[in-house]
Amino acid sequence: MSGFFDIPSDLQHSWLGLVGLHLREALLPVLAGLVVSLPLAQLCVRLRWLYPPVLWVTTVLYAIPSLAFFVLLIDYTGQTELTVMIPLTVYSLVVLVPAIVDGVRSVPQETLAAATAMGFGPVRRYFQVQLPIAVPAVIAGLRVATVSSISLVSVGALIGNQGALGNLINDANIYNRPELAVNAVLSMAALAILADVLLVAVRLLLTPWMPRAGRRKQPADVPDPATAALEDAVR
């Protein structure tokens, strides 16, 4: 295992360089998916008839194997990061859109009515009342999408995409160095766990009104999420 971090020169990157590129190719699609999902989910909430077809389309696209998706795009985007990131962005929608829709729909109607009576317009109400209450559901979706994206980036090595940790698995076969495959698997697992822990920390930071594990509170001491979000919006 002495060559565990001895990366072949054909990859043109050090181990840390590969990790950085892997994270970029995995996290940027999730961020892009979140940006697309926020307005799309709001449309699905306001126009209930739109939600089933949107869910159907995203599910069908998710069913396309990643390798086939990459091959379809390679004629247009070449052997670039974009070829990998476009499908990963699409895949994230099937997780993020339902998560945001369910979270926003969980907001009590009386809370929405109170926000409207206080002069909140639709946009302000969405971003300052509905989304804060939906944070736990949104973060849950982000956790699934992020871990999935970190895993699927490795498939890009099959189309010659340079930079991702998946190339270490390919080079392990070429150079008969199994330690490179072990390196890739352990590195991706560590990145997925670290990303998941960070997202949990973000949820805890954004939802101080939620009860914490190991802390028992009396029912009267536990603030209502909807009330807490509305109070924060007013402040």
Secondary structure, DSSP 8 states (H G I E B T S, - for coil): -TTTT---GGG-S-HHHHHHHHHHHHHHHHHHHHHHHHHHHHHHHHSGGGHHHHHHHHHHHHHS-HHHHHHHHHHHH-SSHHHHHHHHHHHHHHHHHHHHHHHHHTS-HHHHHHHHHTT--HHHHIIIIIHHHHHHHHHHHHHHHHHHHHHHGGGGGGGT-SSSTHHHHHHHHHTT-HHHHHHHHHHHHHHHHHHHHHHHHHHHHH-TTS--TT----GGGS--HHHHHHHHHH-
